[in-house]
Amino acid sequence: MIVIVAEKPSVARDIARVLKCKKVEGWFESDQYRVTWALGHLVTLQDPDELDERYKKWRKEDLPILPERIPAKVIPKTRSQYSVVKKLMLDKDTQGVICATDAGREGELIFRLIYEQTGCKKPVQRLWISSLTDAAIKEGFDQLKPASAYEGLYQSALCRSQADWLVGMNASRAYTLQYNALLSVGRVQTPTLKILVDRAIEIRDFKPLDFHTLTVDYGDFTAQWFDASAPDQRTAHRILDKELAQQIAKAVKGKQAKVKSAETTPKKELPPQLFDLTSLQREANKVLGFTADKTLKTAQALYEGRKALTYPRTDSRHLPNDMIGRASKALDTLPDSYQPYVQDMPRKDGKLPYSRRVFDDAKVSDHHAIIPTPQKADMDKFTPDERALFDLVARRFIAAFYPAFEYNQTTVITEVLEHSFKSSGRVVKNLGWKAVEKQASKAKKQDEEDNDAALPDLMPGDERTVLNTKLKQETTKPPAPHTDASLLYLMERPGTRTEDEELMETLKKAGLGTPATRAATIERLIQVGYAKRRGKVIEATEKGENLIAVVPEDIASPVLTGKWEQALEEIVKGEREPQRFMDGIRRLTAFLVEDALKEKKPVEFQREVRTARGKVKAVSTAKVVEGVTCPLCGNPVQETDRAFGCANWKEGCTFTLWKNALMRVKGPFLNETIVKLLLTKGSVKGSSGTLTARDSTIAFTLNGQSQPALTVPFSYQRSAGNASPKSDAPAKKPVRRKPKL
């Protein structure tokens, strides 16, 4: 019996269908195979307090936390599914295991952690597929490879996971303790945030500049004044002095103009390349207004549920050379609405033309570009979002095989007195690929407008008269705030502004994160309150700007993560030892902690809460209470305007002491001193009570008056000594109360 482990139930179902397996409790089974599934990660790295009890309390003196090995643990909420997988792997009838998780770094890690945690020693083979059609699955089973062929990928994934743990756990604790606010720091998240913060500063510091433009009308065409001697011709049309602009306009009106030069140049625009995930996310944001996360989820649904697209989490924009036949079949099986474009496609002897812009083995990584599958899609069953995204991919796929867009670009320079004027226009000769793509994008109406701007046939020496002039006052605009599209572009190419050519090349290859993780990084920034959306715009918040102000350049710069990704890729290829990489990460972690704790910068952070709709908003300044920890989970306790509570509240911890809890009967507000005594000694001056980590009896008294029970996560007992003077009732047994916020 062979056990097959897929990453999700839906993928397991597809594999089981192809292998003709029947559903039993917790898996699918045939005479030869048992197909089961993970639910994403079933096993993860242990938290610091699981390595050592002392790490439950966040203390500066315990940092950095640098274990030589970070053990794994089963995730509690999915333990039952882990038990199913373990049972099947260790079953005496199981002769081998097939890893069928997603074909990539994270998918490899998901399986290997499960396999290692179960203690299974049976041989493993790898299923590596880019499509979930029946044909692709069958082909994948014909090409199984031993797990050893992917050992480098696993080591890379494990190093990435452990490195993120070391940097994230240590830096987040260090900055949380130093600035009395729950802060998270990460090697991809923080440089991405810096991109947003840099843009916010550019916009805030921008100084607008007024200028004028002058256009002259010759009757059959117009021209714009420009300074032919200006070093930067992009701004040569600006006249900064209003009086000078008026003088030029007055001087040239009614005068004769002579054509100094008229040049027409034939130009071509090659078809755009096929989509990888990042380019698809950018295009969907521009054309459809989709966020990066929405595009990924929709593409994943088209891949898993509809079987209409190939694997979406790819960084390749090419197809393997041997896919010409399959690509041709995928084109021929596109829905009927696309067939007129397919039929008009130029072919050689009825076959697709070979193009290095489409087919190139050297530029295909783990997965090829995103294209429609050869399985005919029933678009009537698609959701509107699925239909719109599929349309983008289908049109791009067709357009890739079309000829270039061809046009004639004409530039005419005229002179009036001593002033130069420029006219530009273009005439479309062949729409080529734009005949396919222009209908998909509202942003591609420029071609028709360019045709309207076509210039008459002119020769040097031709003359015209300036019939009219038009002055227009304009103002320079600040840089535009980032959208998903522009942010993804800079995450993919974070080194475009560096002057270090070697580093630029490194960053071009690496980027911030991977195509599969970039959308999650953006959403994480919003989730923790470092960024916010405003329509299509993504902006850094005050909290985000403050974090970038206090972290060192090493972790805020894309240089760190760029080199990191390059090193991980070298591990995949066997060109770097994993231990060497991890040694460097430990040194970096120690430096980051030292830097965070050596000096506190004058920056204040606010506490933020999640609203019912999932949005994050600032409510009050939060300060960590030194010397005490949450009695429920061991995390820091922080003080806000209204309460003392666990800093781990976002993860579900319910521990809260409201400051006005004693005010139902006239009494005091809780303050830091009372809370410290309560959480360390269990008694407060003027009060009596005992405390344990989970359960105790507690009663507050003030001037001999008994107080009502506090709504806190401890049981409450009115002892005989603390009973009301009017009551002769015997003391009651402690009542166990549920933690309450």
C-alpha positions, 0 to 999 in steps of 0.5 A: 500500500502506498500513502499519498499526502496532498496539501488540501482535501480538494487536491486529494479528491482530484488525485483520488479520482484519477487513481479510482480511490473510494472515500473512507473515513479520513482518506480515500482508498484503492487496492494500491493507494491511500490518499490523505491530506494536510490542511496546510501546515499540520506541524510547525516550530515550537514557541520559545516558552515551549522550549523553556518555561522561562521564556513565558515571561518576556524579559530583556535579559533572556534575549537573544533566544538562539537555540541550536535546534528548534523542535517542531510540534503538532498544531493543536487545532488540526491534531485530528488530521495529523493523527490520520496522516500519522496512522496511515504512514506508520501502518504495517501495510504501508510500503512507501509514501508519495509527497503530493503537497504543492510543488514548491518550497512551502509545500515541501516543508509542509510534508517534510515536517509531518513526515519527520514528526511521525517518525516514519522511515518509509521511502518517499517519492515526490509528485510534481505537477503544475495542473490538476487536470486528470491528464496532468496528474496521470503524467505526474505519476509517470514521472515520480522522483525520489525525495532525495532529488528535492533535499535541497529544496527542503533544507532551503525551506527549513532554513527559511522557516527557522531564520524567520523564527529567530529574527521574528521572535527575537526582534519582536520581543526586543522592540516590544519590551523597549517601546512598551508596545506589541510590535512585530518585525520581519525580514520581508514585512519590515522592508516592505513597510519601508517602501510605504513609509519612504513614499509617505515621506516623499509625498509629505516633503514634496514641494509643488512647483507652478509652471506654464506650458505654451501650445501654438495652433497651426490649423492642421496640427498643434505644437508645444514650446520646449527648450531645445538646450535643456539637459532634461528633455522630460521637463523642457516644456515647462516655463517657470516665469509667467511673464516670460510665457506671456511674452513668448505667446504674444511674440509668436502669435501671427508669425510664420513658422518653419519646419526645422525637422520632420522624422518618421520612425517605424516602431514595434511593441512585442507582445507582453510575456505570459503571466507569473503570479506577481505580474498577474496580480499587478495587471488585475489590480490595474484593470480589475481593481483586485487586491493582490490577495484577491487575485491569488485566491481567485487564481487558486480557485481557478486552479483547484476548483475549476481546473481552468488555470495551471499552478498560480504560485509561480515566478516563471513567465515562460513555458518549457520547450516541449510544451508547444503541443500542449500549448496548442491544445490549450488554445484550441480548447479555449471557450468559443468566445476566444476562438475567433482570435485563435483562428486569426493567429499566425501559424506555420504549417498549422503549428504554433510558431516557436518563440523564445519569448514564450518557450525557454527551458532556461527561464522556467523554474519550479513551475511554468507561466500561468496559462489556461489548461487544455480542459475546456472551461465552462465559464457560465459556472464561474463567479464574476471574479473568476470570469474576469481573471480567467479572461485576463489570462486567456487573452494574454495567452493568445496575445503571446503568439500574435505579431508585434504592434506596429506604428509610425512615430512622427516627431516634427520640430518647428521654429517661430522667431528664436523659439522651438516647438515640438509636435508628436503623433503616431499612426498605427500600421498593425494592431497585432497583439493589441487586437486581443488584449485591448478589449480586456483593459480599460487602460489601453484606449491610447491607440485610438487617441494616438491615431487622432493625433496623426500629423500631416505629411511635412518636410523641412522648410514647410511653413505654417502661420501661428493662428492662435496660442494657448497658455496653461498653468500647471503644478507639479504633482507629488509621487502617487501613493502606492497601489497593490500593483506598484507595491508588488513591482517594488517588492519584485524589484527592490533594488531598482534605486540602488547604485550598487550594480552587483546588489541590484542584480542580486535583488532583481533575482531575489526580490522581497519574499516570493510570488506566493507570499507577497500578497500575504505580506501586504495583508499582514501589514494591514492586519497589524496596523502598519498600513491601511487601504484607502480605495485602491491606495495602500498607505503607511500608518503612524504606527508603521512610520514609527516602527521604521524610525526605530529599527536599524537599516539592516532589517528595514532595507531590502538588502538583507532579504535580497541576500537571504533569498539568494542564499536560500536559492544556493541551498536549493542548488547545493551551492551553500551549506545550510549550517553556514546560512544559519550561523549567519542568521544567529549572528544577525539576530544577536546584532538586531537584539543588541541594537534594539536594546542599546538605545530607546528612541523618542517614539510613542506607539499606540495600542490598536484594536480590531473592530467587528469588521476586522479593521484595526484602529488606535484606541489608546496608548499601551504600556507594558507593565514591567515585572509581571506576566499574564497568568493565563498564557505568560505573555506581557501585561500591558496598560491602556486608558481603561484596562490592564490586559494581556498583550497577546489579546490579538491571538485570543487571550482573554485576560483583562482587568478593567480599571473601573471594575470596583466602581459598581460600589464606590471604590478605587480604580485599579492602578499599576501598583495594585495589579503588580501586587495582585499578579505577583503576591495575590494581595493588595494593601487594604485587601485580602486574597490569594492567587495562583496562575489559573485559579484562586479566591480573591476579595478586595476590601476598602475601609472595612467595606466589602466589594463585589466580585471582580470580573476577572479570570479567577474564582471569587470567595467572600470569606467570613472575615470579609463579609458585610457587617450586616450579614451573619451568613456563613462563608460560601465555597469558592465559585469557579467563574469563566474568564470574562472580558 
